[in-house]
């Protein structure tokens, strides 16, 4: 035991003297008498060196207790105080850590670690403008990834988005392992409508180990922004007979593949449907999860599952269903040919502020298109007349009305709509064709100018 301690001290001593082991306080070299007695008496390691080893083992409370006496006595060196400050940070004692760091800065204002840690603590306390000074100075002294990331967060809170992106990108270039940098970049790009870049950085954060509700929520929004509601669909062999809606090895099971025994239609995880299902597994009433899932099933052609999730979402009072949910419900009713329910929904949605006149007319025109494809021309005309009441000059309303009246033999009404098109849209690409059609209709029996 005696020899073991002597050897350990012999290893630690030169490291401490040279500033090693986190640069602990330096000690005077041993005198000849000390060296002579080293073989006859026990050599205890210095308290600071022992505290460094304790800190390295993750015993932060013990390390802080060992370093506090020297700090209170004003005898702790710079590196010793930095270790104490970091121990306090691990223990959640931010105020004590900040006091220690301020004492370091009084001794050495150019210390990059003290400036960086102080800046992060001040930023955490909700003072980004004050934190910016410490962080910018720390980054000038030592451009490290951690400081660059903190600078990016600071600029983001101050509204300096271009600078925030610059520093966060620099942090990622140095170290991709910290997911907070890529997550914040993804959020910034999403807020500015860049769905593809948002997806890129959010997936980077996920690969770095981040797996939170907020991450999946933002990923789902990024996919919706890019219209990646469902993603590529393919047939795959899956064991154990999974159910529709299961996620197997990152694949969303859409159901058995028709005419392919033992195979299932699947979509990759890179779509809003996957993120919606993930959110609903953690909270079955999550509003965004319900919408993403409904939109995904609607895109997959599974109207029953889409309707089920939409009914749950539309029945919520708090928070109220978003505008996109009303829109999806209208498209679903059109797809299922529930035209009476559609018109009621549009009326209710307009009163609730979910639809404006343009949106109402658009949904009515789509419904008219479905009716026309089924040969129900009169019903289609009636639907378009309601759309005309909402948008009397919209080309998307006037063109199908003109064509339908012409097809049903009502040449007088058709000529009236073609005349309005020619007058309202003189720069239309097919203006000559419209004019010629109008001329022919006017020349027919019973139609006058």
N, C-alpha and C positions, 0 to 999 in steps of 0.2 A: 504494500500500500504506500509506503514511504517513497519508493522509487517511482511509482505511478504519478504521484503528485509532483515530484520534482521534474519529471519529464514533461508533464502537462504545462507546468509553469515555464519551462524552458521553451516550449512552443509558443505560448501566448505572449511572453514578454517581448520578444522582438517585434511581433505584430502590433502590439500596443504602442511600442516606442516609435514605430514607423507610421502610426496612424491607421493601422489595419483594424480588422474587426469593427467596421463601421467608423473607424477613425476615433477611437475612444481617447480619453485624456492621456497625455504623455506623462511618463514618469522618468525620474532621474535614473541613470545607470547605476547598477549595484556597485558598492565600494569593494575594495580588495578583501576587507574583513568579511563582508557579506558573502562574497564568493567562496572564501575559505570555509565558512561555516555552512555552506549550502548542503554539504554532504552529511552534516551532523545534526541538522535541525530541519523541521518541516517548513516548506515555503508555501504560504497560502496565496492563492491567486488574488489579484486586486479586485475589490468589490465591483468596479465598473466592468471589467472584463467578464466577470461572472454574470452580471446583469445582461450583457450582450448575448451570452449563450442562452440565458433564460428567455430573453425576448425572441431569439431565433426559434426556440421550441414552442412559441405561441403562448407562453405563460405571461401575459401582458400585465396583469395585476401585480404579480410577484416582481417583475422587472421594474415597474414603476415604484414599488415600495423600496427597492434597493437603490434607485437613483434619486429619490426625493430628498434624502438628507443632504447630499452634496449640493443639490440644486438650491435648497433653502438656505444653505450656508454660503451660497455664492461661490462655491468651489467647483461646480460642474463645468466641463469644457463644452465647446460648441456642439461637437458630435454627441456628447452625452445628453445634452439637452434635446437634441433632435430625436434621439432614441426615446427619451422620456415623452416628448410631444407625440410621437407616433404610437407609443403605448397608450397614451391618453385617448388618442383617436380611436384605437381599437376598442377601448372601453366605453366609448360614447361620451367621454368627458371633453367636449369641444371647447368649453370655456377655459378649462385648465390648459388644454393644448395650445390655445391661442395665446394665453399669457406667457407660456414657455417660449413660443415662437417669437413673440414680440421682444422677449429678452435676448434672443439670438440675434435679431435684426439690429438691436441697439449695439451689440458687439460687432456684428459683421453685416452691414446693410446690403452687401453684394452677394450674400449667400443664396444661391439659386433654389436650394431645397426649402429653406425657410420662407423665401418669397412665394414659392409655388404652393406650399402647404397653407400659408396664411391666406393667399388668394382664394384657395378652394374653400377654406373655412368661412371667409367673409362672404363668398358667393352663396354658400349653403345657408348663411344667415339672412339671405335676401337683400344683399347690398352689392349688386353687380357693378355699379359704377366705381365703388371703392375697390372692389376685388380686381377690376381691370388693371389698375396701376400695379398691383403686386404681380399679377400673372404675366402682364406684358414685360415687366422687368425680369422676371424669372426666365421667360422664354428667350429674351435677348441674351441672358447670361448662359443659358443651357437649353437649346431647343429640343426638349424631350417630348415624346408622344403624350404622356400624361398631362403635361402642362399645355400642350397644343389643344388637347381635347377640352380641358377646362376653359381655355381661352375661347374656344368655339362655343361652349355653352354660355359663357359670359356675354359674348357678342350677340348670341341668339336672344338672350333675355333683354338686351338693350335695343334689339331691333336692327342690329347691323348684320343683315342676313348674308350679304356677300362675304364679309370678313369671317362670319361664322362658318360658312361652307369652306373657305380657304383653310382655316385652321383645323377643322374636323377632317378634311381630306388629307392634310399633312400628318395628322395623328394616325390616320388609317394607313398611310404609306409607311410609317415607321413600325406600327404594331396593329395588326388586324385582330388581335385576340380580345381586345376590350369591346364588347358589344354596344356599350353606351354611345360610342362615337358614331358607328354606322346606324344605330337606331335613331339618333337625333338627326342625322343627315337624311335618313329615309322620311322622317316626319316633316322636315323642312320641305323636301321636294314634293311630298304629298300635298302639303298646304298650298303649294304653288302650281298644282295641277300636273306635275310631271310624274305620271303613274309608273312609267317604265323605270325611271331612276329611283323612285321610292321603292319599288319592288326589289331592285338590285341591292340597295343598301339594307333593307329590312331582312332580306334573305341572308345577307352577310352577317347581320347581327344574330340571326337564328343559327347559322353555322358556327358562330362563336360561342354558342351555348345559351343564348337568351330564349326563354320559352315562357312568355307571359300572355295574359289575356289581351293586354294593350297591343302587343306585337301582332297577334292574330287578327285583332280588329283592324289595325292599320293595313296589314297585308290584304285583308278582304276589301278594304276601300281602294287600295291600289289596283287590285284586279278588276273591280267594278269600273274604275276610271278608264281602264283599258278595254273594257267590254270582255274581259276574260271570266265570264260568268261560269262557264262549264269547262272549257279547255278541250284539248284533243280527246276524242273518244276512240277506244279500240277494244277488240275482243281479247280476253286473256283467260288462261286456265287458272283456277283458284281452288285450293284444297278446302275441305271441311264445309262446303256448301254455304257460303256467306249469304247474308240477307241483303236486300236492297237498302242502301244507306250506310252499310258497314264500310269502314276504312281498313283495307288490308294492305300492309306494306306500302303505305303512302298512296294507294289507289282507292278511289271512291267507287263503290259497286253500284252501278245503275240498274242492274237486273240481268237476268239470263239473256244471252245473245240468241236472237231468233235463228232457227235453222242451224245452230252450231251446238250440238250436244256437249255438255260439260264445260262450256265456256260462258263467260260473263262479259257484259259491256262495262268498261271501267273508264274513269277519267283520272288524270294525274292530280296531284295535290296542289298544283299551281293554278288554282281557280277559286272564285268566290264561294262556290258550293262547299269545298273542303273547309274553308275557314268558317263558314256559317255553321257547319256540322260540329266543328271543334268548339265554337262558342256555345252552342246549345248543349253540348255534353257537360259544360261547366255551369250553365245557367239556362234552363229550358225556357225561360221567359225573356231572354236577352233580345231586345228589339232589333238590333243590327244582325244578330245571328238568324233571327226569323226571316228577315228580309233577304239576306244573302242565300239562305237555304231555299226559300221560295223561288227566288230568281233562278237559282241553279236548276231546280226541278222543272221549272217552266221551260228553261232552255233545253232540258233533256226530253221534253215532251210528256213529262209525267204531271199532267194537270191536277190530278187528285192530290198528290203530295204537295204540290205548290199551293193549292187551294186550302189545304189543311193548315199550313203555316201562315198563310195570309189571313185566314179567319182569326187565328190567334192574335196576329199583329194588329189587325184592324179593329179588334174588340178592345184594345187597350185604351184607357183614358189618360193615363200618365205613364210615360210621356206619350203625347199624341202621335199617331202614325205619321211618318214623314211623307213628304209629297211624292217621293219615288214609290212608296208603298201603294198610294192611291193609283198612280200610273200603272203599276204592275197589275193591280186588281182589275183595272179597266181592260188591259190587254188580255188578261186571263178570261174575263167574261166574254170578250170578243171571240177568243179562240174556242170557247165552249158554246158559243152562239146563244148566250143568255142575254138577248138584246134589251129586254124589258128591265132586267136587273142593271144592265150597263147604263141605261138612260137615267135610272134612279141614282146610281152611283155618281154619275157626272153632275147631276143636279145638286146632290148632297156635297160633293167635293167642291163645287163652285161656291156654295154657301160657306163652306169651311175654309176657303182660301187655298185649297189644294190644287185647283184648276183655274186657269184663266180662260177667256173666250177662245183663244187660239188652241189651247190644249183640248178643250171640249170639242171643237170643230175637227181637230185631228183624229180623235177617237171615233167620232161619228163617221168620218170619211172612211176609216179602216173598216168599220162595221158595214158600211154601204158596199165596200168592195167585196166583203164576204157574201153579202146577200146577192150581189150581182153575179158572183161566181156560181151561185146555186140556182141562177135563173130567176130570182125573185126581183125583177126590175122595178116594179111599182114600190115595193118595200124599200128598195135601195134609194129610189128617188125621194121617198118620204124622209128617209134618214138624212139624205144630203140637204133637203130643204131645212131641216133643223140645224145642220151645220152652217147653212147660208145665213140663218138668223144670227148666228154667233160671229161669223166672219163674212160679211156680204161681198167683199172685194177680193177674197183670197183666191188665187189661181187654182190651188189644190181643191177648192170646192166648185168653182165655176166650170172647170174643164170636164170633170166627170158628169156634172149635171147636163152640160151641153151634149156630151156623147150619149148619155142615157136617153135624153129626150129625142135625139135623132134616131136612136135604135128602136124606140117604141113608136116611132112615126109621128110624134108631136113636133112637126117641123117649125111651127110658129114659136113654140117655147125654145126649141133648139136654136133658132135664128137669134132670138133675144139674148141667149147666153153667149153665143159666138160674137155677137155685136159688142157685148160688154167686154169680152176678152180682147177683141181688137182695139177697143178704145182704151182699156186700162193697161194693156201690155203691148204697146207698139214696137218695142224692141225685142220681142220674143223671137227665138231662133226660127220658129216655124210660123212667123207672122204671115207669110205668103200663103201657106196652106190654110191657116185660119180664115184669111180673107176670101180665098177661093171657095171654101166650104160655106161661108156666109153668103156669098154671091149665088151659089147653086141653090141654097135653101130659099133665098128670096125670090128666085125665079120660078120656084115650084108653085103649083096651084094653091091658092089660099094664103100665100105668104106675101105680104107687101112690105115695102120699105117704110 
